[in-house]
C-alpha cells in the first residue's frame, strides 16, 4: 500500500535558525497537504499543493512539491518559538470511490529560545 | 461557523469496557473521517463516512466500528477495550465529496484504558 515517509522525526533548533522537513511518498500523489499540530492540540491545515514543482509561501514558511509529485518539503526561515509543534504531510490514497489522506509520522520541531 | 466538535474530550475506561465517541462535523460537511493518534504510530486512519455510508475502513480490528447519521454527525465505538487502545481519537470533516480537500479536525477525545 501507499506509504508516506517523513524525516526527520525530531528537530531541535535555536530560535532564528532555519528548519526543513521532508516528505516522500511511495506513489505519485495528486496533491499533498501539510498540517501543524501544536503540543496538546489537534492538526490544523496549513496548505495544499497540487501542481508538479509547485512552490508556495506563507510568510516564513515555504512549501515545495516535487517534479515527480512524490516528494515535498516544508522550510521555515528564522524559526520562532511559536513554530513549535509537529508538522505532518498527507497524501491521498484512492480507495472505495474516495480518498484516504495518508499521513506521515510527522516531524516534531523544538525551538530553543 | 462552528468547528468540528468532539465529545467527550477526556475519558478513562478499564479493560473490557466499551466506549462511544461522538463527532459533529462542520455544517455542510458530509464526509467524516476518524483517526487514532498515538506517539508510536502517528495518525492512523480508522474509517470514513459519507452520507451515512462507510466508504473506507483502515486496518483495525472489528472491535472498532462507527456510523454516521442523517445530519452527518458520526459516532465511533470501541468494544472490549484493551490497554493499547489508549490514544487520542481525532475526527475530521471535509467539504470535498472525494475527501481530497482540506481536513478540519476536532480537538479529539483522549481515551485512557486502565
Interface residues (C-beta under 8 A of the other chain):
Chain A: X30 X31 X33 X35 X41 X42 X43 X44 X45 X48 X88 X90 X92 X95 X96 X97 X98 X99 X100 X101 X102 X103 X104 X105 X106
Chain B: X31 X33 X35 X42 X43 X45 X48 X50 X55 X56 X58 X90 X92 X97 X98 X99 X100 X101 X102 X103 X104 X105 X106 X107 X108
